[in-house]
Amino acid sequence: MTIKPREKFDNDDDPVESMLKRAGCLDLHYKVQECIATTKDWRKCQDEVNDFKECITKHKQEEFNKSKR
């Protein structure tokens, strides 16, 4: 099963998907979703969850560093 971005009907971007795309973490988000859909158990997806968490944390730190300049 492959999780794909939801279809856009009104050309409205999902704000969460837009933020994750800007952060460079959207593919990791889909991997988490796909793992959970496949295994039916989020506890079996800790590698994917941790990779996603690291990506978000890195993005937040980069944004923080930019705001300090």
C-alpha positions as CSV (number, residue, x, y, z in Angstrom):
1,M,0.0,0.0,0.0
2,T,1.4,3.4,-0.9
3,I,0.1,6.5,0.7
4,K,-0.1,9.4,-1.8
5,P,-0.9,13.1,-1.3
6,R,-4.6,13.7,-1.2
7,E,-6.1,15.1,-4.4
8,K,-6.6,18.8,-4.6
9,F,-10.1,19.7,-5.7
10,D,-10.2,23.5,-5.1
11,N,-6.5,24.2,-5.5
12,D,-6.4,24.7,-1.8
13,D,-3.2,23.4,-0.3
14,D,-3.4,21.5,3.0
15,P,-1.5,23.8,5.4
16,V,0.1,20.8,7.1
17,E,1.3,19.3,3.9
18,S,2.6,22.7,2.7
19,M,4.6,23.1,6.0
20,L,6.0,19.6,5.8
21,K,7.0,20.2,2.2
22,R,8.8,23.4,3.0
23,A,10.5,21.7,5.8
24,G,11.7,18.9,3.5
25,C,9.9,16.3,5.7
26,L,6.9,15.4,3.6
27,D,8.2,12.1,2.2
28,L,9.1,11.0,5.8
29,H,5.6,11.9,6.9
30,Y,4.2,9.6,4.1
31,K,6.6,6.8,5.2
32,V,5.2,7.0,8.7
33,Q,1.6,6.9,7.4
34,E,2.4,4.0,5.1
35,C,4.1,2.0,7.9
36,I,1.1,2.6,10.2
37,A,-1.3,1.6,7.4
38,T,0.6,-1.5,6.6
39,T,1.4,-2.7,10.2
40,K,-1.8,-1.4,11.9
41,D,0.5,-0.7,14.9
42,W,2.4,2.6,15.3
43,R,4.8,1.0,17.8
44,K,6.2,-1.0,14.9
45,C,7.1,2.2,13.0
46,Q,9.5,3.7,15.4
47,D,12.3,4.0,12.9
48,E,10.1,6.0,10.6
49,V,8.7,8.1,13.4
50,N,12.2,8.9,14.7
51,D,13.4,9.8,11.2
52,F,10.4,12.2,10.8
53,K,11.0,13.6,14.2
54,E,14.7,14.3,13.5
55,C,13.7,16.1,10.2
56,I,11.2,18.3,12.0
57,T,13.7,19.1,14.8
58,K,16.4,19.9,12.3
59,H,14.0,22.3,10.4
60,K,12.9,24.0,13.6
61,Q,16.6,24.5,14.6
62,E,17.4,26.0,11.2
63,E,14.4,28.3,11.5
64,F,15.4,29.4,15.0
65,N,19.0,30.0,13.8
66,K,17.7,32.2,10.9
67,S,15.5,34.2,13.3
68,K,18.5,35.0,15.5
69,R,20.4,36.7,12.7
